[in-house]
Amino acid sequence: MFKNLFKKSKNQEELHIYAPLSGKIVPLEEVPDPVFRQKMMGEGIAIIPDEGKVVSPIEGKIVQVPETKHAIGIEGTDGIEILIHVGLETVALKGEGFSVNVATGDKVSVGDSLLDFDLEYIKEHADDIITPIVITNSNDIDKKFTMSEEKEAQPGNTVIMTASSL
């Protein structure tokens, strides 16, 4: 049972990344911010949220929680680094409307609560509520990322991206 923790077999080379929010799934190219749209931060996908709850999309540990609470960085057990960035220009809100449920170093599993946000407040005070989910080290690892064809996300249940070995 434990030998698989230390040795990867050929059929273990695929990782599912689950939706961290509920809402409409859209391609990263539709995010109205060039940093995300042009994939300068890495491969990914986005969700237009319909509720203010963010859960972990993978098993791993929290590596970043900015003081402004608008984003969460997670490192998966296989080294994949994911940034969930709630809304656009939300850093300017200085944490207002956000409540973080984790701290740097916490271990998380798929579906664990990461943060809550006031969706109406974000809609009113930020440039956009669209939430990019980006693999920040996608250019540095030997993985191919496939985006889901799904249109609606259920947090912790809908696979939004699959990472497979090259």
Secondary structure, DSSP 8 states (H G I E B T S, - for coil): -THHHH---GGG-EEEEE-SS-EEEEEGGGSSSHHHHTTSS-EEEEEEESSSEEE-SSSEEEEE--TT-SEEEEEETTS-EEEEE-SBSGGGGTTTTEEE---TT-EE-TT-EEEEE-HHHHHHHSSB--EEEEETTTTTSSEEEEE---SEE-TTTSEEEEEEE-
